[in-house]
């Protein structure tokens, strides 16, 4: 029987000691009686432990070398009365054999140690030690008998013991041979067959076999199937017996499953076995059987069986112990086979992945030696691995490139960061571009991933070429638009200004026909001006050159201004123009000029496409910011046309081109300006009932209280001026503005540029300055603006710039101008300006 309790002395001075110690302490059949270090053992000259049955010395070695063999010899000498089991590495098989020759009963490879395997090896070592010591004990007892019978008894005992020793030695040699075959034979199937043959001959049985456990895929029932078998020439092989495949444990061998799974053996005469078991075993001519479980990583994997088919064999305890160890060796071989299969599959998968990658990969040592290479044969740089591995970079790369690569390798190993280099090589008289990425791989190695980037470089060159062409086209377009703006707006100044003055009868009344013609002149000019402005604004936004001048904007005042501008149009069509303001909305942070432009576009569109009914502007505070919703009771929009609404130069129906004037730019520009603010424009519409266009402006961080107070004070000053206006320059357009302002009761003076500018402002004390960018004298408007803004007394006077080149506004606004208007300035614009600043 297997000893019920093993007493272990653990000698170790390695990091894994605590793990092995924990395994020993968790075993019910093991008592850990002492723990010693190697240093402590070296100081001892004899064993300090009294002999106890079942005591085993367990020695842990960090690395099996010459020094470790000296430790083994010393431990063997100190603990001469106890079996010795060693745990160490498997780097040198010759040293393992030498350790066994020094007296190690069992040697375990540290990476393969499990609780079950360790227990089996300790039990085997103890049983073997006790068996070998039994002969000397028997001889000692024989010497104490009478001298007359001593000689005959001793001869008898010696004969019996010699037979046992021979049998034991033969069995041990067979197990050793089997273990060696499992460890050294590369082909797993061949190794198993050779090991079973060695065991069968050593045990002197007729048949040895291995069964593997598995489960029914449908029911989960535990089954067994025979995988390997060896037989001598006296029995029939059963490896092809279908009855021994997918055999049910529960139906035929339920007792076996419980015994083997608990780590015990099944042995005995078949005639004494249950009927269900005899049904399986007797047809195979088995008389006596020994079955030993195989455990893999603490799991019951299967069993190895030994069949005696000649006589009723009684199995010896020593045989059981040795064959338990043999089963452990088979389990180790199976683990190795599994590991190798996993590694082979992983390697094959990785190799397939690497072969599919167009990049080349080099593993390079820090001195430039190439350790490994992987690359596709389709690659222009491909070289067979055996012609490149082992060579140095300096041997295969041009001098300039090898130095560059070596510097990159050094940098990668120093800071651990990925290094990327690009270079060119001439291959088959064609220049190729390559990119190499260096990645740390180990302490003194890097992996270099090389990719052909020639196509990418060509694409980049084409993109640069196309970018230059696009920029040239854009520049030409901008220059054309600027020229067109100047050339078209200049004659419109006089046309719009004069037609407005004539229409209002300031310089004399007109008859009905004259008023009709003047009105036609003005509306046509205004339409042309709107077209020019929309085209310029849209092109500027699309080019990304539009910059917002963000500031606090009084929402109520801005909306009222927009409503006043479009009110005449609404009245002419007989429409109601309504407004609703959320009292929570006071101001927003935006570009006032652009918000006004967006609202006017929405209001103008609503009036244009509403034959009767009303147009309403509703302002609300929402969690995302402020919404401006323009609702109408007009013609509405069909669902299939909504997607065309915000596309430039698109009108929803060709009939609209004749019925409603417009370019199709307004909504496209409005959405782009809204998104430039971080908001958007959305629409809801029902055909025949009307539309709701909503402009959302997002919230911005609120001003501090002191900043808000300062703003309110400034706003108060701006909105409470006495009506005094100073106009810079006396062009025809500005003369018309002066005439109109005087006619409606304002005090107006022209600024004399050649005189003392600051004195003119002090003397006149204007509440508003209108400054034209085209001055008649030899001074720029920007310089004049800067002169005015240098005086502290003039800081509160709003200065409004009038220009034909709207793209110049940014410079004037940054220099201190309050607002920048595009000429020609209509009466409605001028009145809106006066409402804001006077």
Steps between C-alpha positions, in 0.01 A plus 500: 500500500605863450627656826226700666727785608831630362726715717686754287819693575513792253845640418484804276640845443319601175212740419254212427546354850182656640292367212625142555459545875136599448439194279647272770295657779176456300552122459319281754752217454801720573640646822762774456723439805795727423613779268869575456712727277799390297726722708387328818556156348855592398580567868380154612717189503237245603127450503316666786172310432420170668385233260126480441320270259383690191751785524616642162754776434379750231785710356426803278780614265483831312737387223650152457873553450829382652440698817149353533645148468727575797190602699326175397801298614514686832126455568525132406785462748325684785164328448636158409210317666223670303382495137588816302279668238631804304320778311694705242530606137536276195775682311754216520383138483852373578506688831157356588640148448802587713274630778309169494831311518587701815191361672201707386201265493281723284571819301210739413521781245383814675278622212307171502437472873136454601354391832405155366835439329696614805304267728555206263877560483531532878300180552708314243828615653387398848375158386815431307718603795309281741515202264874535447553524874292190571772257390757628750242485778416137418867402494553665836214299650641179355836561673322504838369141460688191607828434333378158389214628288655836404680382195204318346258782576737760365545307178122465460442867575775608268355294218152652553634852541721468194194410296312800636795727438533373147126548439509848656807605309351374175181699571694814586711467189185463292343811653824692450516388137137597444553841660810557289309409182215737589748782561732453203287364213364789294211306344240474775321189366827315456613606848180364659526167319866459597423591863211251520723229353774570757248490785333182373830314475620625838175411681475177301137539403324413175339834426549869587265774380389861551136615515392867481195651670253711302129587509202439278451824302121474534440366852826587677534138620862401590650256247837333436677395181816302443777709340819291520587132556795260519466119508736208497464222245275284718183715510274669249529882467184689598590839355250453215225361723197730449364396839792683664417833333252743661451257787264626771647533850155510658373188324804270517765647733334728759726365778811573297407864445462571873822317596722637224369860523595503870860406412489131597566188291278214384661155524417136565367181343229541240294218653449718807378806302130600457300345216489824292880523507551130417284547188766735367818336634445122459456510119854643490634187684610713800559302820666765719510879449668813637358841400677828597341846453665768286462858624576808292512835679298364795232361265417129456597445134480120462693190605774254408415129538713185537337163405621158614335231280694189612449450876341650809764760577514673836634854463776605743492831684837592351365441150202722566719787621737479205219481243330804662821689423494366144144633456627838615767492227235423239294793626805726468551385142137576417536850646811552289316377190210740567740787550686419180173482305392838633840647418495351151153638432596839639820506298316396183235765557758769571705393200190518279421846634856615442500357148179694427654828616679687220752645746839347570606434858853476635611409852827683552750496787640827627830432321316478164496121462178367343347225718182428305322607184146469363382638170273435206659369182296760310699778666769666291744475794437128562810290565495134615529490880809276496687766301431782743472351852830522685638783288558858614313804369829651379542204264165537321410870519671803347729682741274804539198285574668257741621795710149646502345168605759436772438846644126429504556162673713668766236767560222240523688292759588814699157660546268212405303716254417388146740652248391558139741566215440543128751433224533427131663207321556438132367157401517387138580857395188633671490713814288355781400676821501301825396560860662308788352490850724390787329337801672368814506119519687377806791663678743532209280439196256689280246399238518706182182509289581617147226614264515610138339846496575587137132514404419711805777745410367525145150569632638765738685665212181502292305645793758776545483574130120505504502711818721759332270503199191538719664782697587679177142462377368620835733799493390588148136462605551725803671763287220484246232530767677792663529677163140422414389630838678829451402548138134410551442676829645836392231578240232354729582765763356782292215291355361387837569821685346730242202276434420490874519876533283548192247243622460677837445836330754683717602727210162523334192289435473245214199403294369145509689380195827649624455337841436165326823529298705612803363212704592258223852645483546464877361146528714380209812658648424358842453151352832527318673617818353211703625255239852644517503494880375140522755371251786674679388390846447138395836475327671648805333256742569198278866599472526507879603866498198633686587592859228587747524817709335367816353748747198543724193572288173648630257245357178703528645808333660293221173323426302825496753643256459203267120523525504870419709435188258244356177660628442706184517183287252324724259793493519521121388134480232549765669265748498520880852523644499379862766433765515308830791539745588274791566731800795275600684599182692825544820464301711244316866469418536506121604697192225762488540574130472129409205433731319793344581363154362156591178640647443728201547204263242294689251788531540604136446142381190463717346820362596404143328160511192602699217628275270580793481457875780581738872467576612463863843527664513309832806515730535236775752387760575126469752279685739510204488878458259739325265419209367747244200342325351666190154356429280573201165398353642477149520240228695246702755245376449143378689236707702384198629855448625561854840346425561764230420797723851578621691428179646804321332621178215251548134598474243233576298542181595652165174697508635694800770655280229685312258564784745584783823686451809365674829320452450205735798612712323643804422181694831336408688802632280520811570137597873542444508812716296327771737204507792739509349621830468141621125493437278396210189579298218243482163496327153353549251547219161384376422544135224759456495602869832669571850452642698547823871585464693488830843656555681364807786696653684316779565633847840648570664555842325783681685820591592572859276749681753782471541433126121494454466834684770653283324377191165641614657840570664504160176395332317777681738759364480361148122511488454858635689736268380836380464502121841628381670305221846557351565355155853428378551580128264678266443250217175501302364212705577676825354824369173316447517364856570850634208646306263232627613535863461876492158467340378288792641733764852389592802731536757381250852622415770377263840428653777712347783250476769760430414692816551412866286189532493486878404864530212445255365218715540700823326803353212313340461236777328243274295213636585284196779498241443351153839433340540406131794278406555692172629835623569772248809625679840338541422307816363150563178441688676250729756762602226752560308250714810427707561873554148548632521198731821624663308775678334397825227764453386328181492141624122500544419644156383218270674494164329320211701409190346519153680287239458335165754227590326309775803275546685800652260522793704281733790749506274792586309312767827396666617861491193613695217553252159425644350367181584451133233552231514402135430777249267602360310568821126514456257715692377202702858413601570861591186524714590175674847641568354817652267296720795305642736788574290816539 
